[in-house]
Amino acid sequence: MTADDIGLMLNAFTRQKHNCEEILHYVDAHAKRLLSECSFRTTALVANAFAKSERHSRVLIETISNRLKQEVEKYTLNKRNTTGSIDVIGTALTEGQSGSELESNVQIQAISTSRQEKQFNIIDVAMIFNAFAKMEEHPLELLNAYIPWLMDHIQSETPTLSLVLLCHAYSRSGVVNKDLYIKMAHVLIQRVNALNCQQLGIVALAYAKTKQSIPILFFRIADEVIYRGTVALKFKRYHFDFQSLEQLSQAFTRVGFQDQRVYIVLTTLLKRRLKTAGTDEIDGDLIASTLTSMAPHHVEAFKTFITDAIMRTKDTTAYSTGAICRVLSAFGKLKIAHKSITEAMLNQAKDRVNEFQIPVLINTLKALAKLNKYNLNLIKESLKRCSMHLVHLSTIDIANLLSALSGKSAQTNKRYFAQTLGIATYLSYRN
């Protein structure tokens, strides 16, 4: 069995969600040999299989990275040689050298380059980088090295999936190159109506996260969302899942998109999706992120939707400490007064006070204060934690803590407020 056969078999089992632990272990143990023998397409499929299986292999990542480095070095060298040959033609012709002889040399180099490109396509690079991103691996040097290669290879015929995967990989890694994003946008703008709902969310959020706000791209995406959420609602292929709706909400909010129609349509789609969603589709972080994205827009129907979503999933959904903070903060912005939910969040904060990062804990207290919710045990334990981490508290943290305790709690128990003032005084001397 060849290396390509093993890679294709691993990919097939992974796609069918079969247990392939033994194959993964074998590939991991023989990664250097197998990945040097197989094609680039198989290499990309193997990387994707490891990412889907949530299996992290340092040897596999390093082997693939080294192979990619070799290819980009060949590309750079070939490009220099080709450029040099063109310069030489002009010089040599002036010196009387045969034009046909020079042309033959250039053709040999061009054939060498084209052979390399037949073996190594943009979809392979996109799949590998996307797999790295899923495994939380961000080889910044390699990603930057491939920008000139991508600029040369992204054309009007470039597969849509390649562009979507590249957007996702580069945005996750934090590598921002304006020219690359503009070049991808030129192609994507023409294909917005061909993107599926998940791809719309990925592309929109990728451009928003990297602060590449290209107005015409977001206008096209907004038009497509409105169309799919109204006129085309009956078509099954245009059904959004919760994640893509959250990504779109977050993206439009990040770029400051002002068309209120988009947020109304997104709210309607969220409400429809909630009716058919399974418990595994919704988690606390997704609800919190959606709340944070939609809070600035004050769509009245959204308040009813989000409280209903939280109540319907309260017994099956776990919230991280960050999600608790974001939910409470968004409730304050939207002026949502829901006693049952806020009490449940307060109790979770009280029981898990030692799990919070200090700034998140302080912001949670501040959010509860805006909702006029106080708990003396929570305040007491929070101040204990803050006192133990004085050197890590910033001026903003102290200001937020004072704000959280300056209302009803100050009147209820002045000792805790005085303790906060003591912390603030300490910091003022420290600074």
ABEGO torsion letter per residue (X at the ends): XBAAAAAAAAAAAAAAGBBAAAAAAAAAAAAAAAAAABBAAAAAAAAAAAAAAGBBBAAAAAAAAAAAAAAAAAAAAAAAAAAAAAAAAAAAAAAGBBAAAAAAAAAAAAAAAAAAAAABBAAAAAAAAAAAAAAGBBBAAAAAAAAAAAAAABBAABBAAAAAAAAAAAAAAGBBBAAAAAAAAAAAAAAAAABBAAAAAAAAAAAAAAGBBBAAAAAAAAAAAAAAABAAAABAAABBBAAAAAAAAAAAAAAGBABAAAAAAAAAAAAAAAAABBAAABBAAAAAAAAAAAAAAGBAAAAAAAAAAAAAAAAABBBBAAAAAAAAAAAAAAGBBBAAAAAAAAAAAAAAAAABBAAAAAAAAAAAAAAGBBBAAAAAAAAAAAAAAAAABBAAAAAAAAAAAABAAAAABAAAAAAAAAAAAAAAAAX
